[in-house]
Amino acid sequence: MRRRILWLAVSALLWAGSPSLAAKAPEFRGMPFGTALADLPGLVLVSDFGDVALYRREAEKPVLGDACATTVRYGFSRGMFFFVRMTLEDCDGLAPLIAAYDAKYGLPAREGAPGVVRLVWRQPTLTVSLSHFARDGKTVVDYVYLPELSHDERETWQSTEDIRARGPIGFRGIRFGRDRASLPDMTEAYREGAAVYYRRANERLELGETRLGDILYGFYQGKFFAVLMRAEATADFESLRQAYAAKYGPPRAIPATLEEELVWSWPKAQIALSRDTAAGGLAIRYADAALLAKVVAAEAASGAPPSLSGGLRIFSKGDPPRSFRGAAFGSPEGTLPTGEYLFGHRGRRYYRRADERLTLGDIPLVSVVYAYDGGKLAGVALTIAPVGNDPGADYARVLDAYTAKYGPSVVRPDEAGNRMHLWSWPGLSLALVRPVQGPMEVHYVDASLLRRREAALADRALDALDHKIFLPPDAGENRIERTTGQE
């Protein structure tokens, strides 16, 4: 009897305009999608997310038949009805519900993950999805009306709630993981590391009110895994920060001396918004976490440097060290307690502390050196003292201590047998280095200063190349190469 009641309730629930009637918008319980809020009386505001607001109906029944406790929310975007979410609890089986949707919309696409059943019915202007969560027994049904979007745009559309909960699933109609071969409007820009970056024909170089200088789409083994956007110094970083915080919630951030970097991370996605405070450039990076991890593994296996191609990094989950023994990264030289100048090298000044404690927990140290770049603390280098005659045991003990504090590291071996364990956060990196010969070292590095220094070195090298004079071959010779022994 309960199943029969559910069937009847579902039949009433799915009263929507037929997709074949293109001129008529679909409906939900007599409410046409696309209708203005002012034309739909009896709605009570539940929550407001800025451009999107959710309402309930005063006369709405709290059950679906006699079997399912039901909560219905109606979504309005800029005052227009476009979204419905039904949350069902304590249902006596889903088979009648799914069969009713199949009868109405045809066979669904099957998505989901362990513990989640997700079915999606896609119509020309309406997408209906049913998600059942095994852990709590809840079932969520969403109706999304997107009449003005292309098929690709509907593929990556997300509600405000969904995008805040799991991050972006793609960018401008291209879902993460999509094959490069299905995107004929892409032109290769360059290759770097394990990734290939493309530009898109007729790209709109705007993000909200921000004018962009470039948009690059990253592919790994032919799969879309990241998008990189760059803007000039004139871009309004603060407005972007506020917009992203409103959309995605509070970011993770570490104050840095030359770069400000904000990160939003989810199990399956990551966004980084960064600004070089010295040069003024701005970059925004979206990435699929699973594919980014594969890029990291591929580049680590090839011996690539810690900074991935495109400036992408996997950020460690734990809280970062913002200082070392009271010396904050980015702080001026004069604030180092009992600091003693040691030496200078390639523009950097190195100090030690007269009162330094040569232990880190129960780990003995040979030395602690503080490096200053441009008068600001850019890094701290620790040299680990060996204990006993088993270097492997020392290595395992130190690695276990750092892993317990900061979580798993990214491992980067090289052909010589050296190993580096890397933890990265916005603006800061921590590396445990185990060389084949010599003592272990731990390096805390203000990553913004490191990247700026690397860029300056590259600029100087390119400038030297521009001014290099290439001599022509000896007169009378008909070949370019000089004789053996000549430079």
Secondary structure by P-SEA (a helix, b strand, c coil): caaaaaaaaaaaaacccccccccccccccccccccccccccccccccccccbbbbbbcccccccccccbbbbbbbbccccccbbbbbbcccccaaaaaaaaaacccbbbbbbcccbbbbbbbcccbbbbbbbbcccbbbbbbbbbbccccaaaaaacccaaaaaacccccccccccccccccccccccccccccbbbbbbcccccccccccccbbbbbbccccccbbbbbbcccccaaaaaaaaaaaccbbbbbbbccbbbbbbbcccbbbbbbbccccbbbbbbbbcaaaaaaaaaaaaaacccccccccccccccccccccccccccccccccccccccccccccbbbbbbcccccccccbbbcbbbbbbccccccbbbbbbbbccccaaaaaaaaaaaaaacccbbbbbbcccbbbbbbbbcccbbbbbbbccccbbbbbbcaaaaaaaaaaaaaaaaaaaaaabbbbcccccccccccccccc
